[in-house]
Amino acid sequence: MLINQQGQYVYKTKPRRCRNCASKAIVSYVFGFPVDFVFEDQLLPRLQQQYQIGGCAIELGEFAKSWHCKNCGMDFYKKNNNVYRE
């Protein structure tokens, strides 16, 4: 684990416990546009328990949101290997 210049906690793998509240309720971020059946079948509440929905925009910075604590709301980051460089 390292803390980058923006004060974000950066991990190589999913943390086991939240650094802020010691909770084990750490879930992965999911990005993308949800399809219609997610809303029609009442699937959204179950998905929100198992994942953190990050929206349609994927971050292109050096570090990307990867995990989220469902207990306190803290985000954890991973080095983004998909950064576009000219």
N, CA, C and O of each residue as an XYZ file, in Angstrom:
344
protein
N       0.834     -1.174      0.000
C       0.000      0.000      0.000
C       0.878      1.236      0.000
O       1.901      1.286      0.682
N       0.463      2.244     -0.780
C       1.154      3.512     -0.763
C       0.133      4.619     -0.818
O      -0.993      4.397     -1.263
N       0.494      5.795     -0.381
C      -0.382      6.957     -0.454
C       0.206      7.879     -1.504
O       1.347      8.321     -1.372
N      -0.577      8.182     -2.568
C      -0.053      9.030     -3.636
C      -0.174     10.507     -3.261
O      -0.604     10.835     -2.155
N       0.205     11.395     -4.182
C       0.226     12.830     -3.907
C      -1.160     13.417     -3.643
O      -1.277     14.453     -2.988
N      -2.214     12.762     -4.147
C      -3.576     13.237     -3.917
C      -4.153     12.704     -2.603
O      -5.310     12.980     -2.288
N      -3.378     11.958     -1.844
C      -3.835     11.401     -0.578
C      -4.698     10.161     -0.738
O      -5.425      9.788      0.182
N      -4.624      9.521     -1.896
C      -5.408      8.322     -2.170
C      -4.613      7.092     -1.754
O      -3.397      7.029     -1.936
N      -5.325      6.108     -1.189
C      -4.688      4.851     -0.812
C      -4.619      3.952     -2.043
O      -5.645      3.627     -2.639
N      -3.418      3.558     -2.416
C      -3.195      2.769     -3.631
C      -2.732      1.369     -3.241
O      -1.776      1.208     -2.483
N      -3.422      0.363     -3.769
C      -3.121     -1.034     -3.486
C      -2.870     -1.782     -4.785
O      -3.370     -1.385     -5.837
N      -2.104     -2.857     -4.722
C      -1.910     -3.740     -5.872
C      -3.061     -4.732     -5.982
O      -3.479     -5.079     -7.087
N      -3.576     -5.191     -4.837
C      -4.692     -6.131     -4.797
C      -5.752     -5.583     -3.845
O      -5.495     -4.652     -3.082
N      -6.933     -6.166     -3.899
C      -8.054     -5.725     -3.067
C      -7.686     -5.824     -1.589
O      -7.252     -6.880     -1.129
N      -7.856     -4.730     -0.841
C      -7.558     -4.791      0.596
C      -8.559     -5.680      1.343
O      -9.731     -5.758      0.975
N      -8.088     -6.334      2.375
C      -8.961     -7.223      3.159
C      -9.847     -6.434      4.119
O     -10.994     -6.803      4.369
N      -9.303     -5.354      4.645
C     -10.031     -4.510      5.597
C      -9.887     -3.049      5.192
O      -8.900     -2.643      4.579
N     -10.897     -2.281      5.553
C     -10.861     -0.841      5.291
C      -9.839     -0.183      6.214
O      -9.802     -0.463      7.412
N      -9.036      0.665      5.665
C      -8.017      1.362      6.444
C      -8.647      2.391      7.383
O      -8.045      2.769      8.388
N      -9.838      2.836      7.060
C     -10.508      3.872      7.836
C     -11.325      3.303      8.999
O     -11.238      3.804     10.119
N     -12.130      2.243      8.734
C     -13.052      1.745      9.760
C     -12.851      0.261     10.107
O     -13.578     -0.275     10.943
N     -11.888     -0.398      9.485
C     -11.556     -1.811      9.726
C     -12.649     -2.785      9.292
O     -12.628     -3.951      9.687
N     -13.599     -2.323      8.490
C     -14.660     -3.186      7.992
C     -14.127     -4.120      6.906
O     -13.177     -3.787      6.198
N     -14.750     -5.293      6.785
C     -14.405     -6.229      5.710
C     -15.343     -6.072      4.511
O     -15.271     -6.854      3.563
N     -16.215     -5.070      4.548
C     -17.206     -4.859      3.482
C     -16.601     -4.072      2.320
O     -17.081     -2.992      1.974
N     -15.551     -4.618      1.726
C     -14.877     -3.986      0.592
C     -15.406     -4.633     -0.684
O     -15.361     -5.854     -0.833
N     -15.906     -3.814     -1.598
C     -16.446     -4.317     -2.865
C     -15.704     -3.662     -4.033
O     -15.084     -2.610     -3.877
N     -15.776     -4.289     -5.183
C     -15.130     -3.782     -6.394
C     -16.022     -2.782     -7.108
O     -17.248     -2.863     -7.040
N     -15.391     -1.840     -7.793
C     -16.114     -0.905     -8.644
C     -16.492     -1.581     -9.944
O     -15.756     -2.428    -10.450
N     -17.648     -1.205    -10.488
C     -18.098     -1.659    -11.798
C     -18.434     -0.403    -12.600
O     -19.191      0.450    -12.138
N     -17.873     -0.295    -13.794
C     -18.119      0.859    -14.651
C     -18.830      0.419    -15.921
O     -18.689     -0.725    -16.353
N     -19.580      1.309    -16.509
C     -20.262      1.032    -17.764
C     -21.718      1.427    -17.702
O     -22.239      1.746    -16.633
N     -22.371      1.406    -18.837
C     -23.780      1.765    -18.928
C     -24.631      0.543    -18.656
O     -24.489     -0.459    -19.356
N     -25.521      0.586    -17.654
C     -26.336     -0.600    -17.346
C     -27.364     -0.880    -18.442
O     -27.919      0.048    -19.030
N     -27.609     -2.135    -18.707
C     -28.611     -2.530    -19.701
C     -29.997     -2.525    -19.059
O     -30.122     -2.543    -17.834
N     -31.031     -2.500    -19.888
C     -32.407     -2.353    -19.396
C     -32.841     -3.444    -18.425
O     -33.577     -3.159    -17.481
N     -32.403     -4.699    -18.633
C     -32.887     -5.774    -17.762
C     -32.451     -5.596    -16.319
O     -33.073     -6.155    -15.416
N     -31.391     -4.825    -16.083
C     -30.952     -4.564    -14.708
C     -32.046     -3.831    -13.946
O     -32.295     -4.127    -12.778
N     -32.699     -2.879    -14.601
C     -33.748     -2.099    -13.945
C     -35.087     -2.831    -13.951
O     -35.839     -2.734    -12.982
N     -35.398     -3.553    -15.009
C     -36.680     -4.232    -15.132
C     -36.833     -5.379    -14.132
O     -37.920     -5.563    -13.585
N     -35.808     -6.131    -13.887
C     -35.885     -7.314    -13.033
C     -35.549     -7.040    -11.573
O     -35.329     -7.976    -10.804
N     -35.508     -5.796    -11.190
C     -35.184     -5.445     -9.808
C     -33.807     -5.968     -9.399
O     -33.578     -6.286     -8.233
N     -32.907     -6.052    -10.355
C     -31.572     -6.577    -10.108
C     -30.636     -5.525     -9.502
O     -29.639     -5.861     -8.863
N     -30.971     -4.264     -9.709
C     -30.090     -3.185     -9.267
C     -29.778     -3.216     -7.765
O     -28.610     -3.065     -7.406
N     -30.753     -3.403     -6.871
C     -30.417     -3.439     -5.437
C     -29.427     -4.548     -5.078
O     -28.555     -4.346     -4.233
N     -29.554     -5.707     -5.706
C     -28.611     -6.806     -5.428
C     -27.226     -6.469     -5.953
O     -26.224     -6.773     -5.304
N     -27.161     -5.844     -7.121
C     -25.855     -5.451     -7.665
C     -25.191     -4.411     -6.774
O     -23.975     -4.438     -6.584
N     -25.984     -3.496     -6.228
C     -25.418     -2.459     -5.372
C     -24.889     -3.014     -4.057
O     -24.041     -2.380     -3.428
N     -25.361     -4.172     -3.627
C     -24.823     -4.801     -2.422
C     -23.481     -5.466     -2.709
O     -22.592     -5.461     -1.857
N     -23.329     -6.036     -3.901
C     -22.126     -6.796     -4.235
C     -21.042     -5.950     -4.892
O     -19.869     -6.324     -4.866
N     -21.416     -4.818     -5.479
C     -20.473     -3.965     -6.200
C     -20.758     -2.505     -5.891
O     -21.819     -2.164     -5.369
N     -19.806     -1.654     -6.218
C     -20.018     -0.216     -6.178
C     -20.150      0.240     -7.623
O     -19.223      0.069     -8.415
N     -21.293      0.820     -7.974
C     -21.525      1.236     -9.349
C     -20.856      2.581     -9.559
O     -21.178      3.564     -8.891
N     -19.908      2.611    -10.509
C     -19.083      3.789    -10.720
C     -19.535      4.695    -11.837
O     -18.936      5.749    -12.047
N     -20.581      4.317    -12.569
C     -21.070      5.157    -13.653
C     -20.462      4.776    -14.994
O     -19.804      3.745    -15.132
N     -20.698      5.627    -15.964
C     -20.283      5.327    -17.342
C     -18.855      5.780    -17.642
O     -18.198      5.216    -18.516
N     -18.379      6.780    -16.935
C     -17.061      7.358    -17.236
C     -15.958      6.587    -16.511
O     -15.995      6.422    -15.292
N     -14.996      6.127    -17.268
C     -13.845      5.430    -16.706
C     -12.706      6.430    -16.570
O     -12.402      7.165    -17.509
N     -12.085      6.455    -15.415
C     -11.004      7.404    -15.166
C      -9.764      7.049    -15.972
O      -9.386      5.883    -16.079
N      -9.145      8.069    -16.533
C      -7.953      7.848    -17.346
C      -6.688      8.357    -16.665
O      -5.643      8.452    -17.308
N      -6.762      8.679    -15.399
C      -5.597      9.162    -14.678
C      -4.625      8.044    -14.339
O      -4.824      6.892    -14.724
N      -3.587      8.396    -13.624
C      -2.559      7.414    -13.259
C      -3.101      6.362    -12.294
O      -2.656      5.214    -12.304
N      -4.072      6.763    -11.455
C      -4.667      5.849    -10.491
C      -6.170      5.796    -10.723
O      -6.800      6.829    -10.948
N      -6.744      4.615    -10.669
C      -8.173      4.430    -10.918
C      -8.854      3.870     -9.677
O      -8.273      3.056     -8.958
N     -10.107      4.314     -9.421
C     -10.893      3.741     -8.327
C     -11.113      2.273     -8.623
O     -11.555      1.911     -9.713
N     -10.807      1.434     -7.659
C     -10.957     -0.010     -7.875
C     -11.828     -0.675     -6.823
O     -12.539     -1.635     -7.122
N     -11.781     -0.168     -5.578
C     -12.532     -0.789     -4.492
C     -13.179      0.283     -3.636
O     -12.757      1.439     -3.636
N     -14.211     -0.119     -2.907
C     -15.007      0.823     -2.115
C     -15.446      0.138     -0.820
O     -15.845     -1.027     -0.837
N     -15.373      0.846      0.282
C     -15.861      0.328      1.566
C     -17.338      0.677      1.686
O     -17.701      1.853      1.683
N     -18.193     -0.339      1.791
C     -19.633     -0.117      1.913
C     -19.999      0.435      3.289
O     -21.079      1.002      3.453
N     -19.132      0.283      4.265
C     -19.424      0.746      5.612
C     -19.205      2.253      5.768
O     -20.088      2.957      6.260
N     -18.039      2.752      5.356
C     -17.722      4.171      5.571
C     -17.627      4.989      4.285
O     -17.570      6.217      4.338
N     -17.608      4.319      3.125
C     -17.576      5.047      1.852
C     -16.200      5.395      1.333
O     -16.089      6.121      0.345
N     -15.157      4.908      1.958
C     -13.808      5.205      1.491
C     -13.501      4.455      0.194
O     -13.891      3.299      0.026
N     -12.802      5.124     -0.714
C     -12.394      4.513     -1.979
C     -10.928      4.127     -1.914
O     -10.116      4.790     -1.268
N     -10.610      3.042     -2.599
C      -9.235      2.569     -2.697
C      -8.871      2.490     -4.175
O      -9.714      2.173     -5.014
N      -7.640      2.774     -4.479
C      -7.205      2.925     -5.860
C      -6.181      1.864     -6.251
O      -5.560      1.223     -5.404
N      -6.030      1.706     -7.542
C      -5.046      0.795     -8.109
C      -4.336      1.548     -9.235
O      -4.941      2.384     -9.907
N      -3.078      1.254     -9.431
C      -2.351      1.899    -10.523
C      -3.028      1.526    -11.837
O      -3.265      0.350    -12.115
N      -3.334      2.540    -12.640
C      -4.047      2.355    -13.890
C      -3.055      2.031    -15.007
O      -2.268      2.888    -15.408
N      -3.090      0.801    -15.505
C      -2.190      0.397    -16.567
C      -2.715      0.756    -17.949
O      -2.033      0.534    -18.949
N      -3.931      1.313    -18.012
C      -4.536      1.670    -19.285
C      -4.403      3.147    -19.603
O      -5.163      3.677    -20.414
N      -3.446      3.820    -18.975
C      -3.277      5.259    -19.186
C      -2.734      5.483    -20.590
O      -1.768      4.846    -21.009
N      -3.375      6.399    -21.305
C      -2.934      6.756    -22.651
C      -1.813      7.768    -22.550
O      -1.977      8.816    -21.925
N      -0.692      7.474    -23.148
C       0.454      8.397    -23.148
C       0.858      8.648    -24.602
O       0.880      7.738    -25.430
N       1.177      9.913    -24.883
C       1.614     10.253    -26.253
C       3.098     10.109    -26.379
O       3.653     10.350    -27.452
